[in-house]
Amino acid sequence: MSQNTRRRTIARHGQLRTPGPLGQLLKLFAIGLSVLLVSGVAVAGYIAYDFGSTVSANAVEIEGQEEVPPDISAYEGGFNLVLTGVDTCEDEYKQYFGDRCTGADSKGTLNDVNLLVHVSDEPRRITAVSFPRDLMLPIPECKDEEGNTHSAMSKQQLNVAYSDAGLSCVVKTISELTDQEVQFAASVTFGGVIEITNAIGGVDVCLANPIKDRHTGLDLAAGTHTLQGLEALQFLRTRHGVGDGSDLGRIGNQQQYMSNLAKKLISSDTLSNVPVMLKLATTAVDNLETSTSLANPMTIVQIGLAVKSVAFEDIVFLQYPTFADPDNPNRVVADEASAAAMWDAINQNAQLQITHENTENDGVVVTDPGTTATGEPVDPSATADPTATPDGVVALPENIKGTSAAQTTCSNGNVR
């Protein structure tokens, strides 16, 4: 039987007081891509050794998980990973996060950042869909790591799934929402954002306007910045400092960071730097909770080989489409029609065209629209016209926000 009030959920909304750190997207892609993109023999050997003693021991069984095939090419149509960032207050870092780790909201662990990453088969494409933490949806019946069954909830925020029954419940919730089978999953805590950013020597971001956010302590002038450690975490946490100050605007800002991080990790300078990759792998191992399907180092290497040569225009970051919740304007609900169109295009392995035109409410502005599927510069005036797309390209509904790694976006700071 479904119920909504069984347990304290600590569901904090993006339009309300800033919660704990939301730098999880960095951790998700820094950890995920740092491991997935490693193809050097020395680094792969290191990962194989350390995974055997560390990650495998902490791996979580995904409910209903099928046996992983010897080769990931057996996954027809490609495969999916759920990557989630949880806001555990680790002793080493909690001093940075104020009331989130010391006040009334310090109990519980929320999956505040959630992505489904689809890696298609040939031609290889990567599509990362971000789900708002305040998305109201059913939480299915889930089993926790001890085998206890937690009853379903008819309508709750997405970010309570982890506190309800762990990583497996996050996977099951997203899988049922999207009707996508999930083969792999991982979660990370926010402390890794500082260590991982330092390990790769920082990530460049640009600001179209200054950001000054007293809630996170971030104070950056317009222009380009190389962010490391705590400053990177502040950048990824900020929502009051960008766009309309909402969690949806923050997702756009975080996607700028993810795109630049992906490009840096894919670059030959990073992949060929064995000391950097070893340091990155060490940090990843220390901060990962994976599904058992992702605990095999050879699977990691196969995934790395599958994605390392994907063109920037085929690495796309999307925001799951939503409407305001009619029961609570500070929450959102799924736009099922637009979401269906998005998944249809992803399942077709089409090249995706983002038609949404950013406004002052969004977290970023597009400063370079990139190139088309044929290599020509994008004509922004044509992006909203589905008939202007070449064969094999699908124009997404205009309310689906996102960017590709081929584009350049800058933070839309709201200090004018």
N, C-alpha and C positions, 0 to 999 in steps of 0.2 A: 504493500500500500504506500502511495506517495505521501510525503509529508514535507513541510517547509520549515518547521520550527524545532526539529529534533535536537539540534546542537547549536552552540554558538558559532556563527560563521565568520564574524569579524569582516563583513563585506564592505570595504571602503570604496567610495566612488571617486572617479577622476575629477569631478567638478567640485568636490568637497576639499577639506584640508588635505594637504599633501601627505600621503602615507610614507611608508618606508621606501628605500631605494628602489627605483625601477630601472636600474642599469642592466637588467637581465638580458636584454637583447645583445649587448656586447658579449656577455658570457656565452650566450647561446651560439652566436656565430664565431666568436673567437675560439671557443672550445670546439664547437662542431666543425667549423671549417679548418681550424688548425690541425685537427686530427684527420678529417676527411680528405684534405688536400695534400697530405703528406705522401710522397711517392718515393723519396730517397731511401736507399737500402739501409743506410746507417740509422736513420730515424725510425723506419719501419721496424728494424730489429729491436731498437730500444723500446718502442711501444709494445711490441710482442712480449718482451720480458716483463715490463712493468704492469701491463694489463693482466698478465697471468697471476700476479700476486696482489693486485690492488682492486682493479675495476671488477673483475669477475667475482670477487668475494662479496661485492656490494650490489651486484646486479639484481634487478627486479623483474619478476615474471609478469609479462603483459597478459591480462586475462584473455583466454582464447587464442593465444599466440601459436601459430603454426611453426613447424620446424624450419629453420633457415636452410635454404638449399646450398649446396657446395659452391655455386656460382650465382651472383646476384643477377646475371643475365636471364636467369630462369623466371624472374618476375616479369610477367607479360604486361607491357605498358609502363614499366618503371616501378618505382617504390616510393614509400612515404616515410618521413621521420617526423615525430612530434618532439619539439624542443621547448622546454618550459623553464622559466626562471622563477625560483622560489625565494621568498623574502626572510629566510631564516636569519635570526640575529646571532651571528657568530661573535664570540668574545673578542676576537682580534680586531673586528671592524665596527662593532656596535656603537662605539663612541662617536662615529661620524653621523649617526642617523637619529639622534634626539629621541623624541617621544615614541617613534616607531619601535624602538628597542628598550625603552625605559618606562613609557607611560602606560595608559590604560589599554592601548591597542597592541601591546607588546606580546600578547599571547597568540599562539597559533602560527601556522605557516601557510601562506597563500601562494598560489601559482599566478603571480601578477603579470607575467608575460608569457604568451603562448603562440607558438608558430607551428604550422604544418608545412613542411618542406617537401615538395614533390620533385623527384628526379626522374625525368622521362627516359624511355629507351630511345633508340636512334631516330632522329638526331637528338642528342642529349640536350635537355633544357632543365633549368632549375627555377622553380617558382616557390617563393616563400610567402605564405599567407599569414598575416598577423591578425589575431582575434582580440578585440577589446576585452580588457579584464572585467568590464562592467556589463558585458553581454548577458542578458537574462535568458535562461534556457533550462530545459530539463537536465538534471543530473541523474544518470541511470543508477540502477542497483550495482554496487561495486564490492569487490572483495579486497580487503587490505592485505598487507604483507604477512599478517599472522593467519590469514584465511578467514577472518571474520567478515560477514556480509553486512553491508550498510545499505539500508533501504533507499529506494529512489526518492528524489525530490522533484516535484512537478515544475518548479520555477525558482531558480537560484542564480546568483552570479557565477560566471565561469570560474572566477578565481577562488572559489571555495572547494573545487574538486580535489585538490591536493590535500587540503586539511581533512577532507572527508575520508579519503581512502588511498592517498598516495599517488605516485606517478601513473600506475595502471589506470586509476580512475580518470585522470586527466586525459589519457589516451582514449579511453572508452567514450568519454563525453564528447571529445572532438570528432572521433570516428562516427558516432551516431548522428551528430549534427551535420556532418559533411557527406555522409555515406561513402567515405573513403577508407579503405583498409589500410591500417598502419602496421608497418613491418618493424620499425625501429623507434626508439625513444630515448631521451636523456633529459635530466634536470640538473640544474646547477644553482648554487647559492650566490648571493650578491657579492661576497667577499672576493670572488675570483676576478671581478671587473678590474680591480686595482692591479693585481698581479699579472693578469694576462695582457693588459694594455702596456704595462712596463716591459713585458717579455718581448713584445714585437716592436718596441721602440716608439709607440704612440700611433695615433691615427689622425690624419688631416681632416678637418672639417672647415666649411666656410659659413660665414654669417652674412646674410644680406643686410641685416640690421642688428644693433647691439642686443645682447641678452643680459638682463640684470634681474635675478630671481632671489629674493631674500629667503625663500623657503628652502632652497638648495644651497645657497651661498655662491651661486655662479654669477660671475661678472666678466663678460667678454665683450670687447669692441667688435664692430663690423670688420670683416676681412677673414683671412685664413689663419687657422690655429692648428698646431699639433698638440693633441690632447693626450695626456698620460694619467694613469693612476686615479686619484680621487677626483681630479678635474673632469676626467672622462665620465666618471660615474655621475657627477653633478650634471653634466651635459645631457646624459641619457635620462636622468630623473626629471629634468625640468619640464613642466607643462605651463606653469604660470608665465614663463619667459618667452613662450612661442605661440604664434597664432592667436586663437581665442581662449587660450588657457585651459583647454580641455584635454582629456586623455587621448581623444582621437587626434588632436593636433600633435600631441607628443609622439604618437606612433609614427607620423610622417617624419618628424625630426629624427627619431631613432633609425628610421630606414635610410636616411642620408648616411648615418654612421655605419650601418651594416653594409651599404653599398661600397663605401670607401674602404672598409675593412676587408670585404671580399676581394676587391681589386688589389689591395696590398698583399693579401695572403696568396693570391694567385700569381702575383708577379714573380718573375724568375729570380729577382734579387732576394726575395724572402725564401722561396722554396729551395734555392741553392745554398742558403746560409745554414749549414748544419748546426752550429752552436745555437742560433736563434730558434731553429725548429726543435732542437732537443729541449731547450728551456721551455718552449711553448708546450711541448708534449708533456713535460714534467708537471707544469701548472695544470694542464688539462686533466691529467690522471688524478691529481690531488683534489679536483673540484667536481668530478663527474659522478652522477648516479645514472647508470644506464639500464636499459632493458637487457635481459639475458641475450636477446638476439643481436645486440650491439657489443657484447663483451668479448667476442672473438676477434683478435687482432687482424686475422686474415680478411675478415669481412670489412674491417675498417680500411685496409689497404685496397680492397676491391672497390669500395665506394670512392676512395680517393682517386684511383685511376679512372673511374667513370666520370668524375666531375671536373678534373683538373684542367681540361681543355675547352670547357664550355665558353662560348663567346659572350662578351659582356652584354650584348643586346638580348641574349637568351637567359640572363640571370635577372629575374623580375621579382620585385617585392610588392605585394598587394595588401590592401587592408580589407578584411572581410566586411561586406556591405551590411549596413544596419539602418534601422529607423529609431527614432525616439520611442521609448517604452510608453504606451498610452497610460500605464498605471503609475509611472514615475518618470518625469522628464529628465531626471538625473541618471537614468539608466537607458540602455539600448536593447533592441530586439532584432532578430535576424530579418534582413530583406531577402526572403526566400527566392523570389523570382530572379533578382540580380545574382544571387549566389549560385543558383542553378545554371545560369548562363556562364558564369565564371568557371564552374567545375566542368561544364561541357567542353569549354575551350581547352582547359588544362588536360582533360582526358583525351581530347583529340590530338594532343601534342602540337597544337597550333602555336605559331608565334603570336604573342599577345600584344595588342596595341591599347595603350591607356589613353582614354579619351577625356578623362576628368581634367578640367582646367582649374588649377589652384587659385584660391582667393586669399584675401588677408586673414581668413579664419584658419587656414591650413598651417601646419607646422613648418613647411618649406615652400620656397619658390623655385621654379625651374629656371636655371640660368643658361643651360645648354640642352636642348631637347634631344640630342643624339642623332642617330641615323635610322633609316628605315631598313626593312628586311633586305633591300637591294643595295644597301650601302650609301644611299643618298641622304642628305640632311633632311630631318623631319620638318615638314611645313606645319607649324602649329595651327594654322587656319584650317587645315584639312583633317586634323585628328578627330574631330567630332563627327566626321562624315564616314559612316561605315562603308559607303560605296567607294571611298578613296583608298581603301586598303588593297594591297596586292594579294594574289592567290596564296593560300596557306597562312594568311594572317587574319586573326579575329579581333575586331574592335570590341572592347569590353563596354558594358553599360557605363554611362558617364558618371554615375555616382560611385564607381569603384575607384578609390584612390590608390596611387602607387607610383613606382618608378622602376626603371631598369638600371643596371650597372653601367650602361652606355650613356646614360644621361648625367648631367651635373645639376644637383640641387643645393641650395643654401638655406640655412635656418632662417625662418621668418620671425626674427626677434620682434617682440611687440614694444620695445623701447624705441620710439620714433623721435 
